[in-house]
Amino acid sequence: MSISDAAGQLIDLVRRSEAREEIILTREGHAAVRLVPVNMPTDRASRRVLLEEMRLAATAKTTTGPNAANSRDFLYGDEGMPV
């Protein structure tokens, strides 16, 4: 995200950063600044553990839904015509 675009969204960007999302701001198309929380681990091993914990938490929240291949079946009758 460009620095100029980020100026109006700073509060939201800080909240996202505090939620462990890495925010990179750009100037003229090149990375200029990275927003990370102060207590974010900086060593590679700690970051890897944190990422794995986040993946596991996200996986635990997922639910299985309908099969996407059949998701529009309710729009058609038994003859294949729209209902």
TIVO-2410 file (N, C-alpha, C; in nm, 3 decimals):
# residues 83
REC num residu      c1      c2      c3 atome chaine
REC   1      M   0.085  -0.116   0.000     N      A
REC   1      M   0.000   0.000   0.000    CA      A
REC   1      M   0.090   0.123   0.000     C      A
REC   2      S   0.053   0.221  -0.076     N      A
REC   2      S   0.135   0.342  -0.082    CA      A
REC   2      S   0.120   0.423   0.046     C      A
REC   3      I   0.222   0.498   0.078     N      A
REC   3      I   0.221   0.581   0.198    CA      A
REC   3      I   0.106   0.681   0.192     C      A
REC   4      S   0.083   0.739   0.075     N      A
REC   4      S  -0.025   0.837   0.063    CA      A
REC   4      S  -0.162   0.772   0.085     C      A
REC   5      D  -0.183   0.648   0.040     N      A
REC   5      D  -0.308   0.578   0.065    CA      A
REC   5      D  -0.322   0.540   0.212     C      A
REC   6      A  -0.210   0.509   0.275     N      A
REC   6      A  -0.211   0.467   0.415    CA      A
REC   6      A  -0.243   0.581   0.510     C      A
REC   7      A  -0.216   0.704   0.469     N      A
REC   7      A  -0.234   0.819   0.558    CA      A
REC   7      A  -0.377   0.826   0.612     C      A
REC   8      G  -0.475   0.799   0.531     N      A
REC   8      G  -0.614   0.805   0.575    CA      A
REC   8      G  -0.661   0.680   0.645     C      A
REC   9      Q  -0.578   0.576   0.649     N      A
REC   9      Q  -0.618   0.449   0.708    CA      A
REC   9      Q  -0.527   0.407   0.823     C      A
REC  10      L  -0.457   0.501   0.881     N      A
REC  10      L  -0.354   0.466   0.979    CA      A
REC  10      L  -0.409   0.387   1.096     C      A
REC  11      I  -0.523   0.426   1.151     N      A
REC  11      I  -0.578   0.353   1.266    CA      A
REC  11      I  -0.606   0.209   1.229     C      A
REC  12      D  -0.667   0.186   1.113     N      A
REC  12      D  -0.695   0.049   1.068    CA      A
REC  12      D  -0.567  -0.029   1.045     C      A
REC  13      L  -0.467   0.035   0.987     N      A
REC  13      L  -0.340  -0.033   0.961    CA      A
REC  13      L  -0.270  -0.071   1.090     C      A
REC  14      V  -0.276   0.015   1.190     N      A
REC  14      V  -0.216  -0.016   1.320    CA      A
REC  14      V  -0.288  -0.135   1.382     C      A
REC  15      R  -0.420  -0.137   1.376     N      A
REC  15      R  -0.495  -0.251   1.432    CA      A
REC  15      R  -0.458  -0.380   1.360     C      A
REC  16      R  -0.449  -0.374   1.228     N      A
REC  16      R  -0.412  -0.494   1.153    CA      A
REC  16      R  -0.271  -0.539   1.189     C      A
REC  17      S  -0.182  -0.446   1.208     N      A
REC  17      S  -0.045  -0.480   1.247    CA      A
REC  17      S  -0.043  -0.543   1.385     C      A
REC  18      E  -0.121  -0.488   1.477     N      A
REC  18      E  -0.129  -0.546   1.612    CA      A
REC  18      E  -0.185  -0.687   1.610     C      A
REC  19      A  -0.265  -0.718   1.508     N      A
REC  19      A  -0.321  -0.852   1.492    CA      A
REC  19      A  -0.225  -0.944   1.417     C      A
REC  20      R  -0.099  -0.903   1.410     N      A
REC  20      R   0.010  -0.982   1.353    CA      A
REC  20      R   0.011  -0.985   1.201     C      A
REC  21      E  -0.061  -0.893   1.137     N      A
REC  21      E  -0.055  -0.884   0.991    CA      A
REC  21      E   0.059  -0.791   0.955     C      A
REC  22      E   0.144  -0.836   0.866     N      A
REC  22      E   0.256  -0.752   0.825    CA      A
REC  22      E   0.207  -0.653   0.720     C      A
REC  23      I   0.229  -0.526   0.746     N      A
REC  23      I   0.187  -0.419   0.656    CA      A
REC  23      I   0.312  -0.354   0.598     C      A
REC  24      I   0.321  -0.350   0.466     N      A
REC  24      I   0.435  -0.287   0.400    CA      A
REC  24      I   0.384  -0.167   0.322     C      A
REC  25      L   0.441  -0.051   0.351     N      A
REC  25      L   0.405   0.072   0.282    CA      A
REC  25      L   0.509   0.101   0.175     C      A
REC  26      T   0.463   0.151   0.063     N      A
REC  26      T   0.553   0.176  -0.049    CA      A
REC  26      T   0.560   0.325  -0.083     C      A
REC  27      R   0.671   0.362  -0.141     N      A
REC  27      R   0.690   0.497  -0.193    CA      A
REC  27      R   0.740   0.481  -0.335     C      A
REC  28      E   0.665   0.537  -0.428     N      A
REC  28      E   0.698   0.528  -0.571    CA      A
REC  28      E   0.716   0.382  -0.616     C      A
REC  29      G   0.631   0.295  -0.562     N      A
REC  29      G   0.630   0.155  -0.602    CA      A
REC  29      G   0.734   0.066  -0.536     C      A
REC  30      H   0.814   0.121  -0.445     N      A
REC  30      H   0.917   0.043  -0.377    CA      A
REC  30      H   0.889   0.037  -0.228     C      A
REC  31      A   0.912  -0.078  -0.168     N      A
REC  31      A   0.888  -0.094  -0.025    CA      A
REC  31      A   0.970   0.008   0.053     C      A
REC  32      A   0.902   0.078   0.145     N      A
REC  32      A   0.970   0.182   0.221    CA      A
REC  32      A   0.964   0.155   0.371     C      A
REC  33      V   0.849   0.108   0.420     N      A
REC  33      V   0.829   0.092   0.564    CA      A
REC  33      V   0.750  -0.035   0.590     C      A
REC  34      R   0.784  -0.105   0.698     N      A
REC  34      R   0.710  -0.222   0.740    CA      A
REC  34      R   0.651  -0.192   0.878     C      A
REC  35      L   0.518  -0.209   0.892     N      A
REC  35      L   0.454  -0.191   1.021    CA      A
REC  35      L   0.443  -0.327   1.089     C      A
REC  36      V   0.502  -0.339   1.203     N      A
REC  36      V   0.492  -0.462   1.283    CA      A
REC  36      V   0.472  -0.421   1.428     C      A
REC  37      P   0.402  -0.503   1.507     N      A
REC  37      P   0.385  -0.469   1.648    CA      A
REC  37      P   0.519  -0.471   1.721     C      A
REC  38      V   0.529  -0.394   1.825     N      A
REC  38      V   0.653  -0.384   1.901    CA      A
REC  38      V   0.695  -0.520   1.957     C      A
REC  39      N   0.600  -0.600   2.001     N      A
REC  39      N   0.634  -0.728   2.063    CA      A
REC  39      N   0.639  -0.842   1.963     C      A
REC  40      M   0.647  -0.812   1.835     N      A
REC  40      M   0.656  -0.917   1.733    CA      A
REC  40      M   0.795  -0.982   1.739     C      A
REC  41      P   0.801  -1.114   1.741     N      A
REC  41      P   0.932  -1.180   1.743    CA      A
REC  41      P   1.011  -1.148   1.617     C      A
REC  42      T   1.138  -1.126   1.634     N      A
REC  42      T   1.221  -1.090   1.519    CA      A
REC  42      T   1.308  -1.205   1.470     C      A
REC  43      D   1.334  -1.304   1.555     N      A
REC  43      D   1.418  -1.414   1.507    CA      A
REC  43      D   1.334  -1.512   1.426     C      A
REC  44      R   1.398  -1.576   1.334     N      A
REC  44      R   1.330  -1.663   1.236    CA      A
REC  44      R   1.255  -1.778   1.302     C      A
REC  45      A   1.313  -1.842   1.402     N      A
REC  45      A   1.250  -1.957   1.467    CA      A
REC  45      A   1.121  -1.915   1.538     C      A
REC  46      S   1.125  -1.803   1.608     N      A
REC  46      S   1.005  -1.756   1.679    CA      A
REC  46      S   0.895  -1.718   1.581     C      A
REC  47      R   0.933  -1.656   1.472     N      A
REC  47      R   0.833  -1.619   1.371    CA      A
REC  47      R   0.771  -1.743   1.309     C      A
REC  48      R   0.852  -1.845   1.285     N      A
REC  48      R   0.800  -1.969   1.228    CA      A
REC  48      R   0.699  -2.035   1.322     C      A
REC  49      V   0.729  -2.036   1.452     N      A
REC  49      V   0.637  -2.092   1.551    CA      A
REC  49      V   0.506  -2.012   1.551     C      A
REC  50      L   0.517  -1.880   1.549     N      A
REC  50      L   0.399  -1.793   1.548    CA      A
REC  50      L   0.314  -1.820   1.424     C      A
REC  51      L   0.376  -1.831   1.308     N      A
REC  51      L   0.302  -1.857   1.185    CA      A
REC  51      L   0.231  -1.993   1.190     C      A
REC  52      E   0.298  -2.092   1.244     N      A
REC  52      E   0.236  -2.224   1.255    CA      A
REC  52      E   0.116  -2.220   1.350     C      A
REC  53      E   0.128  -2.146   1.460     N      A
REC  53      E   0.015  -2.130   1.553    CA      A
REC  53      E  -0.102  -2.061   1.483     C      A
REC  54      M  -0.072  -1.963   1.401     N      A
REC  54      M  -0.178  -1.892   1.328    CA      A
REC  54      M  -0.244  -1.984   1.226     C      A
REC  55      R  -0.165  -2.066   1.157     N      A
REC  55      R  -0.222  -2.161   1.060    CA      A
REC  55      R  -0.314  -2.261   1.129     C      A
REC  56      L  -0.269  -2.313   1.243     N      A
REC  56      L  -0.351  -2.409   1.317    CA      A
REC  56      L  -0.481  -2.345   1.366     C      A
REC  57      A  -0.472  -2.222   1.415     N      A
REC  57      A  -0.592  -2.152   1.461    CA      A
REC  57      A  -0.689  -2.129   1.346     C      A
REC  58      A  -0.638  -2.092   1.231     N      A
REC  58      A  -0.723  -2.070   1.114    CA      A
REC  58      A  -0.787  -2.200   1.068     C      A
REC  59      T  -0.710  -2.308   1.070     N      A
REC  59      T  -0.763  -2.438   1.029    CA      A
REC  59      T  -0.874  -2.483   1.123     C      A
REC  60      A  -0.858  -2.455   1.252     N      A
REC  60      A  -0.960  -2.494   1.349    CA      A
REC  60      A  -1.090  -2.418   1.327     C      A
REC  61      K  -1.084  -2.301   1.269     N      A
REC  61      K  -1.204  -2.219   1.247    CA      A
REC  61      K  -1.277  -2.252   1.118     C      A
REC  62      T  -1.215  -2.328   1.030     N      A
REC  62      T  -1.278  -2.356   0.902    CA      A
REC  62      T  -1.390  -2.457   0.919     C      A
REC  63      T  -1.489  -2.443   0.834     N      A
REC  63      T  -1.599  -2.538   0.832    CA      A
REC  63      T  -1.614  -2.589   0.690     C      A
REC  64      T  -1.665  -2.708   0.679     N      A
REC  64      T  -1.686  -2.762   0.545    CA      A
REC  64      T  -1.821  -2.714   0.495     C      A
REC  65      G  -1.824  -2.674   0.373     N      A
REC  65      G  -1.946  -2.625   0.312    CA      A
REC  65      G  -1.990  -2.717   0.201     C      A
REC  66      P  -2.084  -2.672   0.123     N      A
REC  66      P  -2.132  -2.755   0.011    CA      A
REC  66      P  -2.024  -2.767  -0.095     C      A
REC  67      N  -2.033  -2.873  -0.170     N      A
REC  67      N  -1.941  -2.897  -0.280    CA      A
REC  67      N  -1.963  -2.788  -0.384     C      A
REC  68      A  -1.859  -2.718  -0.422     N      A
REC  68      A  -1.871  -2.607  -0.518    CA      A
REC  68      A  -1.920  -2.654  -0.654     C      A
REC  69      A  -1.892  -2.777  -0.689     N      A
REC  69      A  -1.935  -2.828  -0.819    CA      A
REC  69      A  -2.087  -2.835  -0.826     C      A
REC  70      N  -2.153  -2.850  -0.712     N      A
REC  70      N  -2.298  -2.864  -0.709    CA      A
REC  70      N  -2.366  -2.742  -0.647     C      A
REC  71      S  -2.294  -2.633  -0.632     N      A
REC  71      S  -2.347  -2.519  -0.558    CA      A
REC  71      S  -2.463  -2.450  -0.627     C      A
REC  72      R  -2.480  -2.468  -0.757     N      A
REC  72      R  -2.589  -2.402  -0.829    CA      A
REC  72      R  -2.702  -2.499  -0.866     C      A
REC  73      D  -2.694  -2.620  -0.817     N      A
REC  73      D  -2.796  -2.720  -0.850    CA      A
REC  73      D  -2.935  -2.675  -0.809     C      A
REC  74      F  -2.947  -2.598  -0.702     N      A
REC  74      F  -3.078  -2.557  -0.654    CA      A
REC  74      F  -3.149  -2.464  -0.752     C      A
REC  75      L  -3.076  -2.410  -0.849     N      A
REC  75      L  -3.136  -2.320  -0.947    CA      A
REC  75      L  -3.207  -2.395  -1.060     C      A
REC  76      Y  -3.184  -2.525  -1.071     N      A
REC  76      Y  -3.237  -2.603  -1.182    CA      A
REC  76      Y  -3.321  -2.719  -1.131     C      A
REC  77      G  -3.426  -2.748  -1.204     N      A
REC  77      G  -3.512  -2.861  -1.171    CA      A
REC  77      G  -3.450  -2.991  -1.219     C      A
REC  78      D  -3.525  -3.101  -1.202     N      A
REC  78      D  -3.476  -3.234  -1.240    CA      A
REC  78      D  -3.451  -3.246  -1.390     C      A
REC  79      E  -3.520  -3.166  -1.471     N      A
REC  79      E  -3.505  -3.171  -1.616    CA      A
REC  79      E  -3.386  -3.087  -1.663     C      A
REC  80      G  -3.322  -3.013  -1.574     N      A
REC  80      G  -3.210  -2.929  -1.610    CA      A
REC  80      G  -3.251  -2.789  -1.651     C      A
REC  81      M  -3.379  -2.757  -1.636     N      A
REC  81      M  -3.430  -2.625  -1.671    CA      A
REC  81      M  -3.433  -2.536  -1.546     C      A
REC  82      P  -3.415  -2.405  -1.564     N      A
REC  82      P  -3.422  -2.314  -1.448    CA      A
REC  82      P  -3.558  -2.323  -1.380     C      A
REC  83      V  -3.557  -2.312  -1.247     N      A
REC  83      V  -3.682  -2.315  -1.171    CA      A
REC  83      V  -3.737  -2.178  -1.148     C      A
***
